[in-house]
Amino acid sequence: MMRFGLACLILLLGIGPAAAGLPRSVLASVAAKPPPGARLPLDLEAVDTSGVRRRLSDLLHGRPAFVNFVDYTCNTLCGTDLMLLADGVTRARLAAKDYLILVIGIDPKDSAKDALAMEQAELSPDLQKNSVFLLPSQDVVTRATRALGYSYVYDATTDQFAHPAMIYAIGPQGELRATLTPLALTAGDLRQALLPDHPGLIQRVAALCYGYDPLTGQYDLKVTRLLQLGGTLTVILLALAICGLAYRRRAAE
C-alpha cells in the first residue's frame, strides 16, 4: 500500500504541461478493447535484450503470463505501470514457475539498452529472472496489439506514444484471461488471473479505464481522482508512522 501511494503521489506531482501535436480526434482512438476470443498468437517472434530470437510458445512453455506493452523510452507512465505490476506480483507471492512477465516494446526504434534500463529500474533481481523484454519489429508489434485490441498512436513532435496503461493476463495458449489496470492491481486479482477457469475481469476494467492526454498534459477525471486518493493515503500512512514512532519514544522514556 505504501509503495502504491508513493507511486501515485509521484505521478500526481509529475503532472504538468506537455507539448504534443495530436488532435483530440486522434487521441479518441487510443484504447484497450480486446475483441471476443482475443488471443496472442503463439508463433509471434521477437528478439530479447540479449539479441536472441524468442517465440511466444517457447516463452510461455505451458504457463500463463502478464503482458505489458511499453515504450522503453516513455517519459510518462510506462515505467510506473511496470513497477506497479512488479509490486502486485510480489504482494501476491506468486511462485516463479506459475507465471511470466512479458514486456513487449511498441517502438521499434528503441534499443536493447533502453529495455534493459527499464528492466533494471523497475524490477527486482528476482523478478528479472522471471521476465522477458522483447524488441519486436513493427509488423510483430502490429500483429500483437491488434490481437489484444490495444490501440495507440505516435506523436512525432515529442517522439512519444499515446497508449493505454493496461496489463493483459494470458493463458498458456495465448488466450486472454483478464485485463487489469496497473493503478488498481490487487494481489487477489493477479492470483485469480492465473487460474485456468478464471471468468475474466475485462468488463470490470472497462469501468476503471483511464488515459493520459498528451495534448493537454492532464489525466482524465477518473485517474485524477485515483491519483489524488493515492496521495492522500500516502500522507495518512506517513502521519501514522510518525505518530507511532513518537508513541514508542515516549513509552521508552
N, C-alpha and C positions, 0 to 999 in steps of 0.2 A: 504493500500500500504506500509506503514511504517513497519507494522508487517511482511508482506511478504518479504520485503527487508532484514529485520533483520534476519529472519529465513534462507534465502538463504545465507546471509553472514556468519552466524554461521556454516552452512553446508560446505561452501567453506573453512572456516578456519579449519574445523574439518577433512578435507581430509588428510589422512596420510597412512603409510604402514599398512597392515593388514595381519596377519598370517592366512592362510587358506589352506586346503588340497584338495579343489575342482578343478578338471581339467576343462579347458575351454569347453571340450565336454559335461560335465555335466551342467555347467552354461548356456550352449546354450539352455537347456530345460526350463529355468526359463522364464515364460511369462504369460501374461494375455490375453487369446484368447477365448472369450466366444463362445460357439457353437451356431448355428442357433436355435432360440427359447429358449435361455437359461432361466432357471427358478430355483429359490431356493425353494426346496421342503418345503411346509408348515408344514409337520409333523416332521421336524427336531426338536430335543430336546437337551437341554444342561442346566447345572446349571449356575446360575449367581453368582455374587460375594458374595451374601448373602446365597448361598447354595440351593436356590430354583430352582427346575427344571422348565424350561420355554419352551414352544412350540412356534415355529415361527408364526403360525397362530394367537395365542393369543397375541403375542408381536405386530404384525402389526395391528391387530384389525381394518382392513379397511383403513389403511393409508400407504403411501409409506415410504421407509427407505433408508438411506445411509449406506451401508455396507462396513466395513473396516476390512480386515484380518490382524492381527498383531501378532507379537511375543512380549509378555508383558515384556520380559527381553532383548529385542533387544537393541543393543548399536549403531545403525546407524540411520535409517530413520523412524522407526515406530512412535515414539512419535511426530516427526515433522510432519508426514503425518496427524496425528490426530489433531494436533494444527492448521494446515492449513485448515482442514475441518471445525473445530470449528470456525475459523476466518471467513471463507466463509459463514457459516450459519448465523453468527452474522451480517455480512455485508448485506446479503440477506434479513434480517429482517423477517425470516420465523416464522409463528405462530406455537406455540408448538403443537397444535392439528393437524398440517398438515404433520408432519414428525417424524421419529425416527432415532437416530444414533445408529446403531447396530454394535458393535465391537466383532469380533469373534477371539479368540486366536487360533493360529495354533500349539502351543507347549503344549501338554498335561501335561508336567512336570511343567508348570507354575502354581502358586497358586493364590488364591483369593487376597492375599496380593499384589502380583505382579500387578494384574489387577487394583486393587484399587489405587495403587501408580501411575500408568499411567493415570488413570481417573482423579485423583486429580491434577496431574501435568499439564495436557493438556486441561482440560475442565473447564469452569467457573461453579459455583454452579447452575446457571440457566440451562446450557446445560446438566449438570449431571442429572438433573431431567428428561430430555428427552432422556436419553441414557441408553443402556443396554450393559454390558460387559459380554460375555459368556465364559465359560471354558469347551469346548466340549471334548468328548473322541476322540481318533484317528479315529474311524470309522465315527463319525459325521463330523470331520474336512475333511476327505477324500471325503465324500459324498457332502459336501457343496462346497468345492473347485472344484471338478470335474464338478458340476452342472454349475458353472460360468466360467469354463475354466481357473482357477487360478492354475498355476504350480509353485512349489517351491522345493528346495532341502535343506537338512540338512547337516551342516558341523560339524561333531563330534569333530574335533580338536579345535574348538572355541566355541562349543555349541551355534551356531548361524545359522540362516536361510538365504539363498539367496532367495529373493522373490520379486515379483513386488510391486511397490508402486502404488496402484490403489484404487479408490473409486467406488463402484458399487451403482447405483441408481436402486432400485427395486420397483415395484408396490405392491399394497395390496395383490395380489395373488402370490407374489414372482417373477413375471415376470421381466426380465431385461429391464430397460428403457434406461440406459446410463452407460458408463464407463468414469470416469473423473480422470485425473492425478492431484494429490494434488498440485503440483507446478505450475499449470496453472488454478486453480479454479477461476471462476468469480461468482459474485452474480447472474448474469443472467443465467449462466449455471445451477446453483443449483435450481433456481426458475423454469426454463424450465423442468428440470429433474423430477419435481414433477407433471407435467401436464399429465392427462390421455392419451392425444393424442400426447404425445411427440414423435418426429420422431427418436430419438436416436442420441447419439454422439459417437457411437462405432468406426466408420470409422475415425472420426476426431481424436480421441485419439490415434488410431493406429499410426498416423503420428507423434504424440508427445511422443511416448513411449520412456522410458529411463530405465537404470538399473545401479545398483551399483555392481561392480565386486569385491567380497571379496578376490579374488585371488591376485589382484594387489593393492587393496586399492584405486582404481581410479573409477571415474564416466566416462561414455562414453561421446562422443563429444557433443551430444545434451544436456544432462543435465549439462555438464560443462559450456557450453555457457549460459544456462539459469541461473545457479548459479552466473556466472560472471556478468550477466545483473542485477540480484538482488542486488549483492554487489555494483555495480556501481550506481544503483538507490538509494540505501541507502546513499551512500556518497553524492550524489547530494541533496537529501532531507535534510540531516544534514547541508550541506553548506547553503541551502536556509533558513533553520531555524535560523542558526547563523546570516546570513545577515539580516533576518527580525528582530531579537532581537536587533542587532546593530542599525538598522534604527530607531526602536522605541525609543531606548535610546537617540539617537541624537535628535529626534523630541521632546522628553520630556524635553531635556535641552534647 
